[in-house]
Structures are given as C-alpha cells and as structure tokens.
Amino acid sequence: MRRTAAFGSAGALIAGTLIAGAIAAPAATADGRHHNGSEARGVQLAAARAARAGIDWADCPADWAIAAPIQCGWVTVPLDYARPDGKQIKIAVDRHVSTGTSGERQGALIYNPGGPGGSGMAFPKRIVTKNPLWANAAKAYDFVGFDPRGVGHSAPISCVDPQEFVKAPKADPVPDTEADKRAQRKLAAEYADGCAERSGDMLPHMTTPNTARDLDVIRAALGEKKLNYLGVSYGTYLGAVYGTLFPSHVRRMVVDSVVNPAKDNIWYQANLNQDIAFQKRWDDWKAWVAANDATFHIGTTPQKVEQEWLKLRAAAKKSPIGGVLGPAELIGFFQSAPYYDSAWAPTARTWSAYRAGDTQALIDAAAPDLSDTAGNIRSENSNAVYTAVECADAKWPTNWRTWDRDNTRLHQDHPFMTWANAWMNLPCATWQAKQQTPLNVRTGKGLPPVLIVQSTRDAATPYEGAVELHKRFKGSRLITEEGAGSHGVTGLVNSCINERVDSYLLTGKTDRRDVTCAPHATPKP
C-alpha cells in the first residue's frame, strides 16, 4: 500500500466472437457479488473486443516523458462492466519489447507498483536502463506498464484543486484538543464532498475488482492467452483479486510486499495495522541513526534520536521551518525512512545538515513546489485514486467515536503515523458513492503456483499479509526475507531472492518448500 502523509494534515503526501488464444472463459469460481453474471459477461465481451482491436503501438506523446524505444497505446474498457455497451474509458499502456530471441520470448509481463493510485508506466524503463536485476526476465518478456483506471492518463479523477492540495503548512495531524479533531473531521468531509463533485460518475466504479477486470482486458488486447504479472504493495491485492476472479487466466504471478487480503482487513483494519508496523520500522531506523552517530551527530541512542525528532517537530509546530514546514510536512518527509531502506541515509543526512545550519536542504526535500504544476497534478490525482479505491472497496465505520477510540488507543504506543493515517482515510466515513463488500480471495480452478515475496519488518504491508495470502492461494510459495523491512523486496539486491524470482519467471518452477533468506545489506551511512 502506498502511504503518503494525511490529507487533512499534510496534503501531498487508478459483443464479439472469442479470439483463439487471447480469450479464456470467465472464472466459474469467482465471488458472485463481485463477478456476477452481467459483470462476467461484460468483461468477456470487453476482452473479445480488445483482442480483435489489439493495441496500436506508437511513440509515446511528448509530454509523457517516455522516450523511444518504449511505445505507448490505449485499451478501451467499460466504465461499468455490468453495462459493457455503456460509457467507455481508455486505459493508457506502454511497453518495451523483450530483448531476447524469438525462441526465448514468453510473452508480456504486466506490472502494478501499488497505491492504489500508482502508475506502472515507468516499468518498461527497467529495460532501457539495463537494470541488472531484470536483465534475464527482459530476455523473456515484453515489459508492460499501465495507468489503472482513474490514474494519470486513464480517465484521471480529482478531488480538489492540485495547487490547494499541496499548499503548506498544514495543521499538525496529532490533535491537542477536541477542536483540533473537529477541524480535521471537517477537512476530511470536505474532501469527500470534493471527490463527489469533481469525479462523481467514476467513484462507484473505482474498485479493485474493476481494475482486475481492466487487467484481463489488457491481457486480451496484448494477444496473451494467460497473464504474467508482477505486483508490489497494493499491486499484490490487485493480483490476489485477479487470481480469484480469473484463476485459469494466470500463467505466472509474483506478488511482493503483500496486503493482507482477508475481508475484515480491507481497508479500515489494514491502516490500523500499518500504524503499528510503521512504528516498528521507525524504531529500526532510529537505532541505525544512533549506531552511525559519528556520521550524523543526531543522537547516540534510539531514545536520544527520538528526543531530537520530537524537538524538531515541536519547533516546526511553533514556527514552521521556512514558513512551509510544520509537523505534517516533516512526517511526509521522514516517513520515507521506515518505508524504504534506500531513504535511510538521505533522510538522516538531510536532518543532520539541518542541525548543522543548512535549513534549505530540508525545505527543498520536504516542502511542496508550487511551480511544479504537473507534479502537483500527479500528486493530487494519486491521492484521489487512493481514497476512491479504498473507500469503494469496502464499508468503513461512519461513527466518529469508532475512529476516535481506535486511533487514540493506537497513538499511545505508535505515535509516528497513527493520526496522520487516520485523517488521510477519514473521507471514507462520509463517502457518498456506494461501498462494496471485499472479495473473498481464494484459490480457484486452474490457478498455478503464485510466488510470494515479503520482508518480516515491512512497514507499509505487515508480514502477516503474506502469510494470509499464502494460506488462501493453495500451491503458492513464500519467500521470506528475515529481519529486513524495506518495502518492495524484488527491487533490492539479494541473490537468495533475485535468483528465485528469475527462475520462477523463466521456468515457472518454485522451491519444494517455502524459503527464508537472510536480509539484504544494511544501508551504509
């Protein structure tokens, strides 16, 4: 799951003849409430049309910043699969063709980076940049990215003016008084209203099952009989839903840093569990900073590093740094450290430089750039999709007392992210569009072995999610990176993991048993 800082607090923080070989029958084992007869027929019809039409690949539009040899195109899907002849939307896709011989080629590998709200359009660049971790897979597969519905170039949605969305400083997400809570509740309700006003026709259809149906139409448009898929973070939940709705359409599936797919976890409980995991990884980072005090000069123990964080936070609350950085913006910046190991050293260096008198470095890293209108549009769109999908996928508590009770209790021992996370999700309490019941993720007939990869101390998607999906997808194999916590394991150098992902993608084979790998290298200061 993507986690940015809280919205209310921090602003910027997707009829025809079946074509042989491209269309498979609808999954008979799908959950009826999510894949009823009309929707199953609708996706089959849309896929047949897409298979006939194919994709008209061409150079990408100049303003997409995607250079040749990557190509771009469009796939048309129904807004509402129950009404496949109704309103249509276009899904943006791109690809880099495989680098191997015709004999080595195994089809297309489609990628989703997470979110909800993330764009996968950068995925083909892994071939352009000759990313060594993906060189073997690139010989076998075309790398295909896409903007999910509502994201980027695919019928983008919006909830508020992007320039207003990123303005800073926002209010401290940790409330001091009941008046602070009332102000945040008002902001969250206004945000929900803005989504309805600006994007109301899209909101009922911004669900993970619909994005999974879009994924199946993309598969057909590519001329692929079965799907090869790599999903990270929220992309694992998209993969889990796809595998449930279309089990016989899956060829290879790698899911990395897994959302717990249990129905009672989607999405309210998932965010509470995330707060606990973020605190654990925040504590890991503080211990690393303390161990490298000779470099950073912030504190010699984790407790002293925490004290310095609280001092920084309090000072920014009293007088925002540079007039734009308050506690909300600081959380938005510092949360990257518990998210990704690659941010450990840059975050600590920026903080260290600030303590040594370089205020501008922190401002440049953490403050919004109002001149970056394109970036601000992307940021607002991403947040809108995140909210729309999570609010549409499941029913949320509507009683404020539930939110107040749960987050007040959680904040006591897990203060780093709890209230910021609560305000970001609170628009779902007053959401105006229909909210669904989550899909019962499970194994269906024809589902092949799925490869699950997870670190034990992941902040954004706690380890229990991988264990739960492993139980639900019979025949799956779990690779555990013990003692590590960076989000997105397959993108890191760890031969124990990299070699197994390669082997699975190239041969379909997994180990006979689940595997535990040692952690990747600890970041250097």
Solvent accessible surface area in square Angstrom, and as a share of the most:
residue,aa,sasa,rsa
1,M,5,0.02
2,R,43,0.16
3,R,4,0.01
4,T,23,0.13
5,A,1,0.00
6,A,0,0.00
7,F,24,0.10
8,G,3,0.03
9,S,0,0.00
10,A,8,0.07
11,G,0,0.00
12,A,40,0.31
13,L,18,0.09
14,I,5,0.03
15,A,80,0.62
16,G,35,0.33
17,T,107,0.62
18,L,85,0.42
19,I,60,0.30
20,A,103,0.80
21,G,42,0.40
22,A,4,0.03
23,I,19,0.10
24,A,22,0.17
25,A,68,0.53
26,P,41,0.26
27,A,12,0.09
28,A,108,0.83
29,T,49,0.28
30,A,17,0.13
31,D,10,0.05
32,G,46,0.44
33,R,155,0.57
34,H,12,0.05
35,H,9,0.04
36,N,64,0.33
37,G,39,0.37
38,S,39,0.25
39,E,31,0.14
40,A,14,0.11
41,R,156,0.57
42,G,0,0.00
43,V,2,0.01
44,Q,50,0.22
45,L,30,0.15
46,A,4,0.03
47,A,1,0.01
48,A,1,0.01
49,R,73,0.27
50,A,9,0.07
51,A,18,0.14
52,R,124,0.45
53,A,77,0.59
54,G,27,0.26
55,I,21,0.11
56,D,127,0.66
57,W,51,0.18
58,A,56,0.43
59,D,108,0.56
60,C,15,0.09
61,P,58,0.36
62,A,106,0.82
63,D,126,0.65
64,W,31,0.11
65,A,82,0.63
66,I,16,0.08
67,A,76,0.59
68,A,71,0.55
69,P,85,0.53
70,I,2,0.01
71,Q,54,0.24
72,C,7,0.04
73,G,5,0.05
74,W,106,0.37
75,V,4,0.02
76,T,57,0.33
77,V,0,0.00
78,P,1,0.00
79,L,13,0.06
80,D,26,0.13
81,Y,1,0.00
82,A,34,0.27
83,R,163,0.60
84,P,24,0.15
85,D,109,0.56
86,G,37,0.36
87,K,115,0.49
88,Q,68,0.30
89,I,10,0.05
90,K,109,0.46
91,I,0,0.00
92,A,0,0.00
93,V,0,0.00
94,D,0,0.00
95,R,52,0.19
96,H,21,0.09
97,V,75,0.43
98,S,18,0.12
99,T,79,0.46
100,G,25,0.24
101,T,88,0.51
102,S,111,0.71
103,G,74,0.71
104,E,78,0.35
105,R,107,0.39
106,Q,53,0.23
107,G,3,0.03
108,A,3,0.03
109,L,0,0.00
110,I,2,0.01
111,Y,19,0.07
112,N,1,0.01
113,P,38,0.24
114,G,4,0.03
115,G,1,0.01
116,P,1,0.00
117,G,6,0.05
118,G,15,0.15
119,S,52,0.34
120,G,1,0.01
121,M,12,0.05
122,A,62,0.48
123,F,2,0.01
124,P,0,0.00
125,K,75,0.32
126,R,56,0.21
127,I,14,0.07
128,V,68,0.39
129,T,98,0.57
130,K,165,0.70
131,N,46,0.23
132,P,114,0.72
133,L,35,0.17
134,W,8,0.03
135,A,48,0.37
136,N,70,0.36
137,A,0,0.00
138,A,5,0.04
139,K,91,0.38
140,A,3,0.02
141,Y,0,0.00
142,D,7,0.03
143,F,0,0.00
144,V,0,0.00
145,G,0,0.00
146,F,0,0.00
147,D,2,0.01
148,P,4,0.03
149,R,0,0.00
150,G,0,0.00
151,V,4,0.03
152,G,31,0.30
153,H,67,0.30
154,S,0,0.00
155,A,32,0.25
156,P,78,0.49
157,I,6,0.03
158,S,26,0.17
159,C,2,0.01
160,V,39,0.22
161,D,62,0.32
162,P,22,0.14
163,Q,54,0.24
164,E,88,0.40
165,F,4,0.02
166,V,5,0.03
167,K,91,0.39
168,A,25,0.19
169,P,58,0.37
170,K,47,0.20
171,A,60,0.46
172,D,22,0.11
173,P,1,0.01
174,V,32,0.19
175,P,20,0.13
176,D,101,0.52
177,T,73,0.43
178,E,99,0.44
179,A,52,0.41
180,D,55,0.28
181,K,24,0.10
182,R,145,0.53
183,A,56,0.43
184,Q,6,0.03
185,R,95,0.35
186,K,128,0.54
187,L,67,0.33
188,A,2,0.01
189,A,32,0.25
190,E,80,0.36
191,Y,5,0.02
192,A,1,0.01
193,D,55,0.29
194,G,11,0.10
195,C,0,0.00
196,A,24,0.19
197,E,144,0.64
198,R,126,0.46
199,S,7,0.04
200,G,30,0.29
201,D,86,0.45
202,M,12,0.05
203,L,3,0.01
204,P,46,0.29
205,H,37,0.17
206,M,1,0.00
207,T,6,0.04
208,T,0,0.00
209,P,11,0.07
210,N,12,0.06
211,T,1,0.01
212,A,0,0.00
213,R,4,0.01
214,D,1,0.00
215,L,0,0.00
216,D,3,0.02
217,V,0,0.00
218,I,0,0.00
219,R,1,0.00
220,A,0,0.00
221,A,7,0.06
222,L,36,0.18
223,G,48,0.47
224,E,26,0.12
225,K,118,0.50
226,K,74,0.31
227,L,2,0.01
228,N,1,0.01
229,Y,0,0.00
230,L,0,0.00
231,G,0,0.00
232,V,17,0.10
233,S,4,0.03
234,Y,8,0.03
235,G,0,0.00
236,T,1,0.00
237,Y,5,0.02
238,L,0,0.00
239,G,0,0.00
240,A,2,0.01
241,V,0,0.00
242,Y,0,0.00
243,G,0,0.00
244,T,1,0.01
245,L,0,0.00
246,F,1,0.00
247,P,3,0.02
248,S,40,0.26
249,H,3,0.01
250,V,3,0.02
251,R,71,0.26
252,R,30,0.11
253,M,0,0.00
254,V,0,0.00
255,V,0,0.00
256,D,0,0.00
257,S,0,0.00
258,V,1,0.01
259,V,4,0.02
260,N,35,0.18
261,P,0,0.00
262,A,14,0.11
263,K,65,0.27
264,D,122,0.63
265,N,7,0.04
266,I,10,0.05
267,W,1,0.00
268,Y,31,0.12
269,Q,73,0.32
270,A,5,0.04
271,N,8,0.04
272,L,20,0.10
273,N,51,0.26
274,Q,0,0.00
275,D,2,0.01
276,I,57,0.29
277,A,9,0.07
278,F,0,0.00
279,Q,17,0.08
280,K,107,0.45
281,R,11,0.04
282,W,1,0.00
283,D,61,0.32
284,D,31,0.16
285,W,0,0.00
286,K,14,0.06
287,A,45,0.35
288,W,20,0.07
289,V,0,0.00
290,A,9,0.07
291,A,85,0.66
292,N,30,0.16
293,D,29,0.15
294,A,94,0.72
295,T,67,0.39
296,F,2,0.01
297,H,121,0.54
298,I,7,0.03
299,G,9,0.08
300,T,81,0.47
301,T,50,0.29
302,P,46,0.29
303,Q,119,0.53
304,K,102,0.43
305,V,0,0.00
306,E,34,0.15
307,Q,102,0.45
308,E,35,0.16
309,W,8,0.03
310,L,92,0.46
311,K,127,0.54
312,L,12,0.06
313,R,32,0.12
314,A,61,0.47
315,A,56,0.44
316,A,0,0.00
317,K,86,0.36
318,K,185,0.78
319,S,73,0.47
320,P,46,0.29
321,I,14,0.07
322,G,56,0.54
323,G,46,0.45
324,V,44,0.25
325,L,0,0.00
326,G,1,0.01
327,P,4,0.03
328,A,0,0.00
329,E,10,0.04
330,L,0,0.00
331,I,3,0.01
332,G,23,0.22
333,F,30,0.13
334,F,0,0.00
335,Q,10,0.05
336,S,34,0.22
337,A,0,0.00
338,P,0,0.00
339,Y,12,0.05
340,Y,91,0.35
341,D,10,0.05
342,S,90,0.58
343,A,16,0.13
344,W,14,0.05
345,A,9,0.07
346,P,59,0.37
347,T,2,0.01
348,A,0,0.00
349,R,120,0.44
350,T,22,0.13
351,W,2,0.01
352,S,20,0.13
353,A,32,0.24
354,Y,51,0.19
355,R,104,0.38
356,A,92,0.71
357,G,60,0.57
358,D,64,0.33
359,T,52,0.30
360,Q,101,0.45
361,A,33,0.25
362,L,0,0.00
363,I,30,0.15
364,D,101,0.52
365,A,52,0.41
366,A,19,0.15
367,A,24,0.19
368,P,41,0.26
369,D,80,0.41
370,L,88,0.44
371,S,95,0.61
372,D,60,0.31
373,T,74,0.43
374,A,56,0.43
375,G,13,0.13
376,N,10,0.05
377,I,98,0.50
378,R,155,0.57
379,S,32,0.21
380,E,2,0.01
381,N,11,0.06
382,S,22,0.14
383,N,1,0.00
384,A,0,0.00
385,V,0,0.00
386,Y,1,0.00
387,T,1,0.01
388,A,0,0.00
389,V,1,0.01
390,E,0,0.00
391,C,0,0.00
392,A,0,0.00
393,D,5,0.02
394,A,1,0.01
395,K,133,0.57
396,W,13,0.04
397,P,32,0.20
398,T,109,0.63
399,N,66,0.34
400,W,37,0.13
401,R,179,0.65
402,T,32,0.19
403,W,5,0.02
404,D,29,0.15
405,R,114,0.42
406,D,26,0.13
407,N,3,0.01
408,T,57,0.33
409,R,157,0.57
410,L,27,0.14
411,H,43,0.19
412,Q,134,0.60
413,D,107,0.56
414,H,38,0.17
415,P,52,0.33
416,F,9,0.04
417,M,2,0.01
418,T,0,0.00
419,W,9,0.03
420,A,3,0.02
421,N,2,0.01
422,A,6,0.05
423,W,0,0.00
424,M,1,0.00
425,N,4,0.02
426,L,10,0.05
427,P,0,0.00
428,C,3,0.02
429,A,15,0.11
430,T,71,0.41
431,W,24,0.08
432,Q,114,0.50
433,A,18,0.14
434,K,139,0.59
435,Q,30,0.14
436,Q,48,0.21
437,T,47,0.27
438,P,14,0.09
439,L,1,0.01
440,N,48,0.25
441,V,0,0.00
442,R,87,0.32
443,T,46,0.27
444,G,9,0.09
445,K,175,0.74
446,G,47,0.46
447,L,21,0.10
448,P,30,0.19
449,P,60,0.38
450,V,1,0.00
451,L,4,0.02
452,I,0,0.00
453,V,0,0.00
454,Q,0,0.00
455,S,0,0.00
456,T,34,0.20
457,R,92,0.33
458,D,2,0.01
459,A,0,0.00
460,A,0,0.00
461,T,1,0.01
462,P,31,0.20
463,Y,51,0.20
464,E,109,0.49
465,G,1,0.01
466,A,0,0.00
467,V,50,0.29
468,E,41,0.18
469,L,0,0.00
470,H,40,0.18
471,K,127,0.54
472,R,55,0.20
473,F,1,0.00
474,K,139,0.59
475,G,54,0.51
476,S,2,0.01
477,R,48,0.17
478,L,12,0.06
479,I,1,0.01
480,T,8,0.05
481,E,0,0.00
482,E,89,0.40
483,G,44,0.42
484,A,4,0.03
485,G,0,0.00
486,S,2,0.02
487,H,11,0.05
488,G,14,0.14
489,V,1,0.01
490,T,7,0.04
491,G,47,0.45
492,L,41,0.20
493,V,117,0.67
494,N,17,0.09
495,S,70,0.45
496,C,36,0.22
497,I,0,0.00
498,N,22,0.11
499,E,114,0.51
500,R,73,0.27
501,V,6,0.04
502,D,23,0.12
503,S,48,0.31
504,Y,2,0.01
505,L,0,0.00
506,L,60,0.30
507,T,71,0.41
508,G,22,0.21
509,K,146,0.62
510,T,45,0.26
511,D,49,0.25
512,R,213,0.78
513,R,177,0.65
514,D,67,0.34
515,V,22,0.13
516,T,92,0.54
517,C,2,0.01
518,A,73,0.56
519,P,70,0.44
520,H,25,0.11
521,A,86,0.67
522,T,91,0.53
523,P,28,0.18
524,K,177,0.75
525,P,63,0.40
